[in-house]
Amino acid sequence: MTTPWPPRHTARRPLPPRVAAPREPVDPARIGRRVVRREARGMDAGVVAAALEEARFDTRQSSRYEDLADDFRGPAELAEWERIAALLAAAPAGTVYDPDVDDVVQAELAADAAAAAAREAELREAVRIAARANHLQVLRDLGALNQAEPAEGDEAVRDELTRRAGGYVQADVDSWLAHALATHRDPAAREAAAGLLTPPVLAHAALLGELLRLVPDADELAFAARLATTEPEAVGALAGFLARARP
């Protein structure tokens, strides 16, 4: 009889959650309008008028049922039939409905395309943030975070690393980001980050920037992080004072 091998226990870092692609929200009213437009394509004013009366009948029937009180699709379909009927009534005789030349439909399609592009951009940014956070996490594990060059958008990466840590503030990440702001970013970038970073990080960056101007090769500046964590307002005031005292 063979003895089974004992299970192998290895410590594994939990994988970060996958970035889910943002989806277009379900809108029953929009679905109803699209259904009506497909059905109405090629109809003239008389056929649309008959379809409108049928939609009105269906709406009256649905109003008798309490479980359909929150129905958004039915009223939207009725409103769309009414709009198309009015559109054809104002058109020359014999005109048939064509959603391809309907200004309202084309405006909605343009808005849909813009929303889809925005969701795609949001997804690309989420993927970029996740990849950057993975890279910085590896450097942290190797004790080489200070070797990382800062990149635009690292403020959002800080938020991602904090989220992965269960919401705990990570002093090494904050110190690295403050140093990056102080040494590698221009004033416009620091101003843009002002609304995205916590006051201690911003105060730390401001003080570091002034101290490094006084002593460019200074290495022992860890006290700046401790001061910024406990008294960010005082540290910010000190940084401002040093900036005004510059020759």
Beta strands, then each sheet from edge to edge (+ up, - down):
end
